[in-house]
C-alpha cells in the first residue's frame, strides 16, 4: 500500500512512454513531457531523500 502523496514512478514512466509514442506531434498533453522527465531525473539528487543508516 502506498502512502498518501507518494508517486508511483512506474506509472509516470508508462505515461511518458505513451505521451512520446502514441500522441501526435504538437499535442498539448505532450508539451511538458520533457520537463517532467528532467524533474523526475533530478529527484534522487535531493539531499532530503537520503536516509542515515545506522549499524
Secondary structure as the mmCIF struct_conf table of DSSP 4:
data_model
#
loop_
_struct_conf.conf_type_id
_struct_conf.id
_struct_conf.beg_label_comp_id
_struct_conf.beg_label_asym_id
_struct_conf.beg_label_seq_id
_struct_conf.end_label_comp_id
_struct_conf.end_label_asym_id
_struct_conf.end_label_seq_id
HELX_LH_PP_P HELX_LH_PP_P1 UNK A 2 UNK A 3
TURN_TY1_P TURN_TY1_P1 UNK A 4 UNK A 5
HELX_RH_AL_P HELX_RH_AL_P1 UNK A 9 UNK A 22
BEND BEND1 UNK A 23 UNK A 23
HELX_LH_PP_P HELX_LH_PP_P2 UNK A 24 UNK A 24
TURN_TY1_P TURN_TY1_P2 UNK A 25 UNK A 26
HELX_RH_3T_P HELX_RH_3T_P1 UNK A 28 UNK A 30
TURN_TY1_P TURN_TY1_P3 UNK A 31 UNK A 32
HELX_RH_AL_P HELX_RH_AL_P2 UNK A 33 UNK A 43
TURN_TY1_P TURN_TY1_P4 UNK A 44 UNK A 45
HELX_RH_3T_P HELX_RH_3T_P2 UNK A 47 UNK A 49
#
